[in-house]
């Protein structure tokens, strides 16, 4: 009986995604979801503080700035 040879699997490293939006299609999709994304990021800031203290407006503005920098 012929012996089967093991075939080595080629593994590819994970692809790093750029924080910048490159296509108009993706840009328009992300623009539609900006308020929801900002809200989620701002909520994350509040959670990171142990769900205490802080200013919701400051969290929102910080998140808004972060998201704008990602999509530019």
C-alpha positions, 0 to 999 in steps of 0.5 A: 500500500502506498504511504500517504504523505502529509501535506503542509498547510500554508498559513497566512498571517491575519490581515491588519485592517487600516482604520481609514476607509478606502472606498466610497461604498464603505464610506457611505455605509459607515457614514450612515452608522456614525451615530450608533458607532459613536454611542457604542464607543462613548458607552465603552468609555463609561463602562471602562470607568466602572460604569461610574462618573464622567460626563456623557457629553465629554464621552460623546465628543471624545468618541465622535473625535475618535470615529472621525479620525478613523474614517478620514 
